[in-house]
Each structure stands twice: as structure tokens, then as C-alpha cells.
């Protein structure tokens, strides 16, 4: 047996209830009953909190991977720049035009090689193990 209860809704909320009832092919009473039951259910809040917790955990793991990848990228770039600046002697003026031409050719080759790697799904960062063990100078492992 069901008891009758009269309630008043703002027109925009009643329209939303009616639209949902039409889409789901249910009565408006069934929609309101489900909403009230969900609101009063102690499990609903727990399930919602668990879902948020899972999402936050996933986002935390993604952020950790992103921080790791950005750190590796910055260190790789810094190491390359230091190495390049340390070993590359300045060119005489008469050799600069030829060096610039050769540099453009090499850069185009680099961009093409990078494009091929990315199309194949290859990534330098994926080649580096997740659990890099930092060795102390002089330690044997």
C-alpha cells in the first residue's frame, strides 16, 4: 500500500522531472520516489565517496607520472645543453653558413625521425624504468 503525498515543485524542476520521465518511459512518481530514496539512502553517500576516492587516486597516480616525465624531460634537456655547450667550439665566420645549412638538414632529419617514433607509439620516457634506483657515488650494485 502506498500513501499519497502532495508536494510543490518550482516549474523548472517539474519540467526536468517530466522530461526525464518521458525519456525513461517512467511515471513522474517513480522518478521522484527514486530520487528521494537515493537521497535518503546511507549507501548512496558512501558509494559516491568511494567513487570520488577512486577518481582522486587515479588522478594522483597520473600526476605523479606527469611530474616524473616532466622532471626527466627537463633533466635530459639540461644535460644535453650542458654537453653541447661544453664540447662545441665556436665556428670561424667563413664556416658558419655551411654549418647552418648542415644544421637545418640535420634538424629536418631529427623531426622526421621523431615523427616516425611517435607514429609507432614509441616514447623515450617509456624506455626508462619507473623505479630508477639512484646510486650513490662509489656504491656497488
Secondary structure, 3 states (H helix, E strand, C coil): CCCCCCCCCCHHHHHHHHHHHHHHCCCHHHHHHHHHHHHHCHHHHHHHHHHHHHHHHHHHHHHHHHHHHHHHHHHHHHHHHHHHHHHCCCCCHHHHHHHHHHHHHHHHHHHHHHHHHHHCCCCHHHHCCCCCCCCCCCCCC
